[in-house]
Amino acid sequence: MLTTNRLSIAGTVCRTPIKKVSPSGIAHCQFVLEHRSQQQESGFSRKTWCRMPVVISGRQSHIFTQTIIVGSQITVRGFISCHQGRNGLSKLVLHAEQIELIDSGD
């Protein structure tokens, strides 16, 4: 069985982070990250774009997310998993293990 599941992506927080505590007392923070870039594919330049839901859980969620607001530019590293929504549709979600603010240079 293959076990590699790592993703690192930079982008802009485009939805207000929602902080919750589960009934078992575990803190969770959810937000959406928007990524835009130019990538090279088969020798051609290609514009890329995506929006990805991000969740971070546990004590680290408070540490990493206390300064994140809509418009924050960040890099997120973690693993992806499939979550089933209330509508029955599945979506990929990035489970963050590390979040870094990108210095805008201002």
ZIRA-V306629 format. One line per field, one symbol per residue. phi: phi as a letter, one per 30 degrees, with the letter a starting at -180 (. if undefined). burial: + if it has 16 or more other ideal C-beta (glycine too) atoms within 10 Angstrom, else -. Layout:
phi->???
burial->???
This chain:
phi->.dbdabbbbcacdcbedccbbdedjcdbbbaccccbacbcbhicdbdbaacbdbbbbiedddddcdcdbejdcbccblbcbcccdddidcbdbdcdcbbbdcddid
burial->--------+-+-+---+---------+-+++++------------------++++++---+--++--+---+-+-+-+--------------++++--+-------
